[in-house]
Amino acid sequence: MFIMILRDYEVTGIRQIGQLKGKIIAADKVAKTKANFLYATLVYGLLINALNDTAARGTEFMKYFTLVFYVFVGITTALIIISGMVYLINNFSVFKEDKKQEDDKQVEEVKEAVEDKVEEVHEAVEEAVEDKVDDVHEAIAQAVEEAKATKVCPLCGVEVDADAKVCPVCGYEFE
């Protein structure tokens, strides 16, 4: 939360300085990607909260579902930090009185290096998210199969194998 607020203060400050100098500073692709991940993470968190109030609480499904949420939080935090750095680098010229070509060239080189790094991180994040989503799908499929392979004893309420003839707890004989 602190990182997000710090980044927003940075962006607001740079925009105000730019406005004083007659320069309008718009959001870039990294900031828009950050915003979209932030919204998705918030919605996902609300979904987890809602599911915790259901019978899904404590299940393997919820463990994997929560793990994916933490991955989203990590990605969003990384994008917040990266977008703040990119914003500062892209708009550093608002702090300069004189624009020198050499300084602009250095800023452009740093900008390109950061953009390359952002692209690398973006690709790695996409790959990690895909892997985690696949893991969640496998866990859900396994949980569904496990749930199908059991039945509940009508006498004592214990869960037993679907092919059990007698309840191991109370001795109830299944038909």
Number of C-alpha atoms within 10 A of each C-alpha: 7 7 13 16 11 14 20 14 13 15 19 12 12 20 18 15 15 18 13 11 12 10 13 11 17 10 10 12 10 20 18 13 16 21 16 13 19 20 13 16 21 15 12 18 18 12 13 17 13 12 14 14 9 9 8 14 15 10 12 15 20 18 15 19 23 17 15 19 19 14 16 21 19 14 21 22 18 18 24 25 16 21 25 23 17 21 22 17 15 16 18 14 17 21 11 9 8 9 10 10 9 9 13 13 11 11 17 14 12 15 18 13 12 17 15 12 13 18 13 12 16 17 12 12 17 13 12 14 16 12 12 17 16 12 15 21 15 14 18 17 13 14 15 12 11 11 13 11 12 14 15 13 19 11 12 12 12 13 15 17 15 12 10 13 13 15 20 13 13 12 12 14 12 11 6
